[in-house]
Amino acid sequence: MPLCPVCDAPVNLETTPTVPFCSDRCRLIDLGRWLDESSYSVPEPRRADDDSADDDGA
């Protein structure tokens, strides 16, 4: 049985409407972490011109 990514409680895939979370509370906690960017973030890809600025030694 998979575990909730927020609280590690078991999640029944057949009966839990908030999969992969165990509850609405954990679903909202996860959303808040994404919106606050305190715990989760998506890194920006490096651009080619960013690399050339590092190579100049400036």
C-alpha positions in Angstrom: 0.0 0.0 0.0 1.5 3.4 -1.0 2.1 6.1 1.7 1.0 9.7 1.8 3.9 11.9 0.6 3.1 14.4 3.4 2.5 12.3 6.6 3.5 8.8 5.5 0.0 7.4 6.4 -1.1 4.4 4.2 -3.3 5.3 1.3 -5.9 2.9 -0.1 -5.9 3.6 -3.8 -9.4 2.1 -4.3 -11.3 4.0 -1.6 -9.4 7.2 -1.0 -10.6 10.1 -3.2 -7.6 12.3 -2.5 -4.9 9.9 -3.9 -1.9 10.1 -3.6 -2.7 11.9 -0.3 -4.5 10.4 2.6 -6.8 13.4 3.2 -7.7 16.8 2.0 -5.6 18.3 4.8 -2.4 16.6 3.4 -3.4 17.7 -0.1 -3.7 21.3 1.0 -0.4 21.1 2.9 1.4 19.9 -0.2 -0.3 22.7 -2.3 0.8 25.3 0.2 4.4 24.0 0.0 4.4 24.5 -3.7 2.8 27.9 -3.6 5.1 29.1 -0.8 8.2 27.7 -2.5 9.7 27.0 1.0 9.9 23.2 0.5 9.4 22.6 -3.2 10.5 24.3 -6.3 11.2 23.5 -9.9 14.7 24.5 -11.0 15.1 26.7 -14.0 17.1 25.2 -16.8 20.5 27.0 -17.4 20.6 29.0 -20.6 23.6 28.9 -22.9 24.4 32.6 -22.5 24.5 32.1 -18.7 27.4 29.7 -19.1 29.4 32.1 -21.3 29.2 34.8 -18.6 30.8 32.4 -16.1 33.7 31.5 -18.4 34.7 35.2 -19.0 36.1 35.5 -15.4 34.1 38.6 -14.9 
